[in-house]
Amino acid sequence: MVVKKTPAKVDIGSLIQPVSAMELVLSCLFYGRSGTGKTTLAASFPGPVLLLDFNEKGWDSVSNVENLEVLKITSWEMVEPVYWYIKKNLKKYKTIILDQATSMQDSCRDYLMQQEDKEFMSQRLWGQVSGEMKTWLINFRNLTDDDINVVFLAHHRASKVDEGDDDDEAIDPNIGPQLMPSVSGTLQGAVKIIGNTFIRERFGVKDPETKQRPRYVEYCLRVGPHSVYATKLRTPKGNDVPLFVVDPTYEKLIDLMKKGFSKPAVQVKPVVVKRKVSNG
């Protein structure tokens, strides 16, 4: 005989709130070349922040950030215990950073090879790496259900052109995180924001005395729709998204998701066409 328990009385009406009042909890994927500002951007998220370092040792650029702690992940066997530690201490952190997903994948590969005493990867082993990575990336992403922001960092996938101007990479039809295609596809579909970090170099007007042009360097995050780079930013229909954000921060991304991008009004000047009048 099955005894049905009477559900506890809950005031459902008190739990309902306007969608505009819901706090945005972000899941993000930032990828780019080394030194383009990925870790700095991730560290701008609300603290306390826990940075899970998969043998990247890239915390020097954020060593002055308050409320940021670092945990070195030295083996794949640490991934599951770390996840459950976070689940058991949900009030301790507001943001989790995985630095980087690329190195996390390498750690998983090395562990599986060691477990089977293999010197070379087989198709079966790659399939196991894919399965393990998908499982744990989604598990960490789901920490957003516990009101924790989750930021995945990844290396920039190597293109055919390794050096040169940023636009040179347009010959590669798909530029995204340096991950297995199946893992990359799963992660890209799971997050709310996908951004590509890059450095933009500009030159000012030449100084008449020194004959030199001042050089300006800007750290940028590509988020707008692009035919080559993997990008995404979820925002209400009708909101415009810029091609990129200069000096990106958590606050700027939240503002974009809520309000969109306000384009400056463009004044169109009338075009006067002068025609020669023939005397003939």
C-alpha positions as CSV (number, residue, x, y, z in Angstrom):
1,M,0.0,0.0,0.0
2,V,1.4,3.4,-1.0
3,V,0.8,6.2,1.4
4,K,0.5,9.6,-0.2
5,K,2.1,12.4,1.6
6,T,0.1,15.6,1.9
7,P,2.1,18.4,0.2
8,A,3.2,21.2,2.5
9,K,1.1,24.4,2.1
10,V,3.0,26.8,-0.1
11,D,1.8,30.3,-1.0
12,I,2.5,30.0,-4.7
13,G,1.4,33.6,-5.4
14,S,4.2,34.9,-3.2
15,L,6.7,33.1,-5.4
16,I,5.5,34.7,-8.7
17,Q,7.4,37.9,-9.8
18,P,7.7,40.0,-12.9
19,V,10.4,38.7,-15.3
20,S,12.0,42.2,-15.3
21,A,12.7,41.7,-11.6
22,M,14.5,38.4,-12.1
23,E,18.2,38.7,-11.4
24,L,20.3,37.8,-14.4
25,V,22.7,34.9,-13.7
26,L,25.1,34.5,-16.6
27,S,26.8,31.5,-18.2
28,C,29.5,32.7,-20.6
29,L,32.2,31.4,-22.9
30,F,35.1,33.8,-23.7
31,Y,37.8,32.6,-26.1
32,G,40.7,34.3,-27.6
33,R,44.5,34.5,-28.0
34,S,46.7,34.7,-24.9
35,G,46.9,38.2,-23.4
36,T,43.7,39.5,-24.9
37,G,41.9,40.1,-21.6
38,K,39.9,36.9,-21.0
39,T,40.8,36.4,-17.4
40,T,40.5,40.2,-16.6
41,L,37.0,40.2,-18.0
42,A,36.0,37.1,-16.1
43,A,37.4,38.6,-12.8
44,S,35.0,41.6,-13.2
45,F,32.1,39.3,-12.4
46,P,30.5,39.5,-9.0
47,G,32.5,38.1,-6.1
48,P,33.4,36.1,-4.2
49,V,34.9,34.5,-7.2
50,L,36.5,31.0,-7.4
51,L,38.9,30.5,-10.3
52,L,39.6,26.9,-11.2
53,D,43.0,26.9,-12.8
54,F,43.6,24.0,-15.1
55,N,47.4,24.4,-15.2
56,E,47.1,27.8,-16.9
57,K,48.7,29.9,-14.1
58,G,47.2,33.0,-15.7
59,W,46.1,34.8,-12.5
60,D,48.9,37.3,-12.5
61,S,46.7,39.8,-14.4
62,V,44.1,39.7,-11.7
63,S,46.3,39.4,-8.6
64,N,44.9,42.7,-7.3
65,V,41.3,41.7,-7.5
66,E,39.5,41.4,-4.2
67,N,37.2,38.5,-3.3
68,L,39.0,36.2,-5.8
69,E,40.3,32.8,-4.8
70,V,42.3,30.3,-6.9
71,L,42.2,26.5,-6.9
72,K,44.8,24.7,-8.9
73,I,43.3,21.7,-10.7
74,T,46.3,19.4,-11.1
75,S,44.5,16.3,-12.4
76,W,41.2,15.2,-13.9
77,E,40.4,13.3,-10.8
78,M,39.9,16.6,-9.0
79,V,37.0,17.8,-11.2
80,E,34.2,15.8,-9.6
81,P,35.2,16.6,-5.9
82,V,35.6,20.3,-6.7
83,Y,32.1,20.3,-8.3
84,W,30.5,18.7,-5.2
85,Y,32.4,21.1,-2.9
86,I,30.8,24.0,-4.7
87,K,27.4,22.3,-4.5
88,K,27.8,21.9,-0.8
89,N,28.9,25.5,-0.3
90,L,26.5,27.4,-2.6
91,K,26.5,30.5,-0.5
92,K,30.3,30.9,-0.7
93,Y,30.7,32.0,-4.3
94,K,28.8,34.2,-6.7
95,T,31.0,33.3,-9.7
96,I,33.0,30.3,-10.9
97,I,35.6,30.6,-13.6
98,L,37.0,27.6,-15.4
99,D,40.4,28.6,-16.8
100,Q,40.6,27.1,-19.4
101,A,38.2,24.6,-21.0
102,T,41.0,23.8,-23.5
103,S,43.4,22.7,-20.8
104,M,40.5,20.9,-19.0
105,Q,40.0,18.8,-22.2
106,D,43.8,18.1,-22.3
107,S,43.6,16.9,-18.6
108,C,40.7,14.6,-19.4
109,R,42.6,13.2,-22.4
110,D,45.8,12.5,-20.5
111,Y,43.8,10.9,-17.6
112,L,42.0,8.5,-19.9
113,M,45.2,7.6,-21.8
114,Q,46.9,6.8,-18.5
115,Q,44.0,4.8,-17.2
116,E,44.1,2.5,-20.3
117,D,47.9,2.6,-20.5
118,K,47.8,4.0,-24.1
119,E,50.4,6.1,-25.8
120,F,48.2,7.1,-28.7
121,M,44.6,8.3,-28.8
122,S,42.1,6.0,-30.5
123,Q,38.7,7.0,-31.9
124,R,37.1,5.3,-28.9
125,L,39.2,7.2,-26.5
126,W,38.3,10.5,-28.2
127,G,34.7,9.5,-27.8
128,Q,35.2,9.0,-24.1
129,V,36.9,12.4,-23.8
130,S,33.9,14.0,-25.6
131,G,31.4,12.3,-23.3
132,E,33.3,13.2,-20.1
133,M,33.8,16.8,-21.1
134,K,30.2,17.3,-22.1
135,T,29.0,15.9,-18.8
136,W,31.1,18.1,-16.6
137,L,30.8,21.3,-18.7
138,I,27.0,21.0,-18.4
139,N,27.2,20.1,-14.7
140,F,29.2,23.3,-14.1
141,R,26.9,25.3,-16.4
142,N,23.9,24.2,-14.3
143,L,25.4,26.0,-11.3
144,T,23.5,29.0,-12.7
145,D,20.4,27.3,-11.3
146,D,21.9,27.9,-7.9
147,D,22.4,31.6,-8.7
148,I,26.1,31.3,-9.5
149,N,27.6,32.9,-12.6
150,V,29.7,30.5,-14.6
151,V,32.4,31.7,-16.9
152,F,34.3,29.3,-19.3
153,L,37.5,30.5,-20.8
154,A,39.1,28.8,-23.8
155,H,42.0,29.3,-26.1
156,H,41.5,30.7,-29.6
157,R,41.3,27.9,-32.2
158,A,44.3,28.1,-34.4
159,S,43.5,29.4,-37.9
160,K,45.3,29.1,-41.2
161,V,46.9,32.5,-40.6
162,D,48.9,32.5,-37.4
163,E,50.2,36.1,-37.5
164,G,49.1,39.4,-39.0
165,D,46.1,41.6,-38.8
166,D,42.9,40.5,-37.2
167,D,41.0,40.6,-40.5
168,D,43.5,38.1,-42.0
169,E,41.7,35.2,-40.2
170,A,38.6,35.7,-42.3
171,I,40.0,33.0,-44.6
172,D,39.1,30.5,-41.9
173,P,35.3,29.9,-42.2
174,N,34.8,28.9,-38.5
175,I,36.7,30.5,-35.7
176,G,35.8,29.6,-32.1
177,P,37.2,27.9,-28.9
178,Q,40.0,25.4,-29.2
179,L,37.9,22.3,-28.3
180,M,36.8,19.1,-30.0
181,P,33.9,20.0,-32.4
182,S,31.4,18.0,-30.4
183,V,32.5,19.5,-27.1
184,S,32.6,23.0,-28.6
185,G,29.1,22.7,-30.1
186,T,27.7,21.5,-26.7
187,L,29.3,24.3,-24.8
188,Q,28.3,27.0,-27.3
189,G,24.7,25.9,-27.1
190,A,24.7,25.8,-23.3
191,V,25.8,29.4,-22.5
192,K,24.0,32.7,-22.8
193,I,27.0,34.7,-24.0
194,I,29.8,33.8,-26.4
195,G,32.5,36.4,-26.9
196,N,35.9,36.5,-28.7
197,T,38.5,38.7,-27.1
198,F,40.9,40.6,-29.2
199,I,43.1,43.7,-29.2
200,R,42.4,46.7,-31.4
201,E,45.2,49.0,-32.3
202,R,44.5,52.5,-33.5
203,F,46.6,55.5,-34.4
204,G,45.8,59.2,-33.8
205,V,46.6,62.3,-35.8
206,K,50.3,62.9,-36.4
207,D,51.9,65.4,-34.1
208,P,53.2,68.3,-36.2
209,E,56.3,68.7,-34.0
210,T,57.4,65.1,-33.4
211,K,55.9,63.8,-36.7
212,Q,54.7,60.8,-34.8
213,R,51.2,59.4,-34.5
214,P,50.0,58.4,-31.0
215,R,49.2,54.7,-30.7
216,Y,46.1,53.5,-28.8
217,V,45.5,49.9,-27.7
218,E,42.0,48.7,-26.8
219,Y,40.9,45.4,-25.3
220,C,37.7,44.3,-27.0
221,L,35.1,41.6,-26.9
222,R,33.4,40.5,-30.1
223,V,29.7,39.7,-29.3
224,G,27.6,40.8,-32.3
225,P,26.6,38.4,-35.1
226,H,29.5,37.5,-37.3
227,S,29.9,35.2,-40.3
228,V,33.4,34.0,-39.2
229,Y,33.7,34.2,-35.4
230,A,31.4,32.3,-33.0
231,T,29.5,34.9,-31.0
232,K,26.2,35.1,-29.0
233,L,24.5,37.5,-26.6
234,R,20.9,36.7,-25.5
235,T,18.9,39.8,-25.3
236,P,15.1,40.6,-25.8
237,K,13.9,40.9,-29.4
238,G,14.3,44.3,-30.8
239,N,17.5,45.1,-28.8
240,D,20.5,45.8,-31.0
241,V,23.8,44.1,-30.2
242,P,27.1,45.9,-31.1
243,L,29.8,44.1,-33.1
244,F,32.2,44.4,-30.1
245,V,32.5,46.0,-26.7
246,V,35.6,48.1,-25.8
247,D,37.0,47.3,-22.3
248,P,34.3,44.7,-21.6
249,T,33.1,44.1,-18.0
250,Y,30.3,42.2,-16.3
251,E,28.4,45.4,-15.8
252,K,28.6,46.3,-19.5
253,L,27.4,42.8,-20.5
254,I,24.4,43.0,-18.1
255,D,23.5,46.4,-19.5
256,L,23.6,45.1,-23.0
257,M,21.4,42.1,-22.1
258,K,18.8,44.3,-20.4
259,K,18.8,47.4,-22.6
260,G,20.6,46.5,-25.8
261,F,22.8,48.8,-27.8
262,S,21.7,52.4,-28.5
263,K,23.0,53.3,-31.9
264,P,23.7,57.0,-32.4
265,A,21.3,58.8,-34.7
266,V,22.6,59.1,-38.2
267,Q,22.0,62.3,-40.0
268,V,21.7,61.9,-43.7
269,K,22.7,65.0,-45.6
270,P,21.0,65.6,-48.9
271,V,23.1,64.9,-52.0
272,V,23.2,67.8,-54.4
273,V,23.9,66.7,-58.0
274,K,25.3,69.4,-60.2
275,R,24.7,69.0,-63.9
276,K,26.2,70.9,-66.8
277,V,23.7,72.8,-68.9
278,S,24.1,72.4,-72.6
279,N,23.6,75.4,-74.8
280,G,22.9,73.2,-77.7
